[in-house]
Amino acid sequence: MLIRVSPSHPLTDNDVTDEKLFHQRRSFIRQGIYGGASLAMASYLPALASASIDRFADRISGAPTTMKVDEQVNKWEEITGYNNYYELGTSKDDPARLADALQPDPWSVTVSGECAKPGTLALDDLLDPMKLEQRIYRMRCVEAWSMVVPWVGFPLADLLKRFEPNGNAKYVAFETLYDKSNPLPGQRRRVLDWPYREGLRIDEAMHPLTMMAVGVYGKPLPNQNGAPLRLVVPWKYGFKGIKSIVSIRFTEKQPQTSWNMSAPGEYGFYSNVNPKVDHPRWSQAKERRIGEFLRRDTLMFNGYEDQVASLYSGMDLKKNY
Amino acid sequence: MLPATYIKPVLHLACAVPALMLAYGLYKGDLGFNPVETLTHQTGLWSLRLLLISLAMTPLRRMTARVEFIQQRRMFGLWAFFYACVHFTIYLLLDLSLDFSALWADIVKRPYITVGFIAFVLLLPLAFTSTLNARRRLGRKWNTLHKLVYAIGVTALLHFWWIQKADIREPLIYCLIFGALMLFRLPLRGRKR
């Protein structure tokens, strides 16, 4: 396996585009392209521009690749057409079909709990200082299928540090959007106890492999993939990668997580990919890579053992599944 | 109304349609992003559906007093067996790559596989004794033997229920249909006594 970690590139204030200019860049480009076009044409533009959060599209498409695996990357159609996102339905094609029900813009994230600088951030403010990069990761679902996905995002640690977590911050809890007065199609039934909840130990959250993704395949995340921002923890089962995050909370106690609440004997807090620890109902030794017919062997920590095994030294991984 | 001689061929064709569509979909690459999963789910579902259809023949005969329903029962049962065979073969071939020790481990360790396998094994004697010849030879024992279909129904439904992660709507519907088909049988049996 090939993993390249990019050296950090410290930026100075001189490198930062003036905020006003930055926010105007789309209209700037638009004026350049459509300057000579008719007014009628221009009237379509606001609708196009507000259709998704593509004001981040340039930054996402320009993100340099910093990590990859020597395996065939899955197709865009597979990654955006075969999803588990119960808020948008329980079958694999529901999320893509019902994607329009989710409104990722405007979006804000509330940060709370054990930190010096809690608050609510608009997505733009959250993303502006982050340096985006593309990382090609394996994604192993607990249902024994897998993909290779080119995510675009930033290390979660870079975001969390901005809020200055204090010494009591032993865990980080995340929540997905849940508007009781306007639930997503899948949230109208209590398949899970909404909102969807996930959590990481603080050292897992701060691990350089853990990322917050805002794009895939050089494009902003489609809604079915968890727009506008989602967690990616490549050595854990896919359900740990909570989508469409609205809340980040630093906690002292281990937070509750949705699948653990739903079936505690089947889905643990850790949920590290482990071919030797079976799901009570099925084996985790093998997986079907989407696009392949026969199953392949599942790798310890999904192939990231060298980087993450030390997080769990001395722990009984059978007990802490 | 269709002439009686056409009923059987038309029903056979109808039972073959899901298999033909799956084969065509596989050939066209049209079975979604996880074709093996689609094949497994669809063959399992059609096996269960045809099993329930075969179990609907007795209530239908009693409700309509038409013996034609019973004449089709074996055909539905055999088609249920056909889909179960394809379902099991896909699992053995594409999930387990013909690893029989893995098959045994699954049967012993995984309750949903255990009950699914039981359902499949119980189908075998019914399929093999489905001929008129076997029926004559077995006499009254044939009826007793073929009561196994109720155990097959229960184990097949458990198999379906236990593989669900959280959303149990679909297996619930099948269980309700099975329950209804069983209830249809109860009062009439009481009346006979």
Interface residues (C-beta under 8 A of the other chain):
Chain A: E77 E78 G81 Y82 Y86 T90 K92 D93 E143 W145 V191 L192 S262 A263 D278 R281 W282 S283 R288 I290 G291 F293 L294 R295
Chain B: G32 F33 N34 P35 V36 E37 L94 D95 S97 A102 A105 D106 K109 R110 P111 Y112 W162 I163 K165 A166 D167
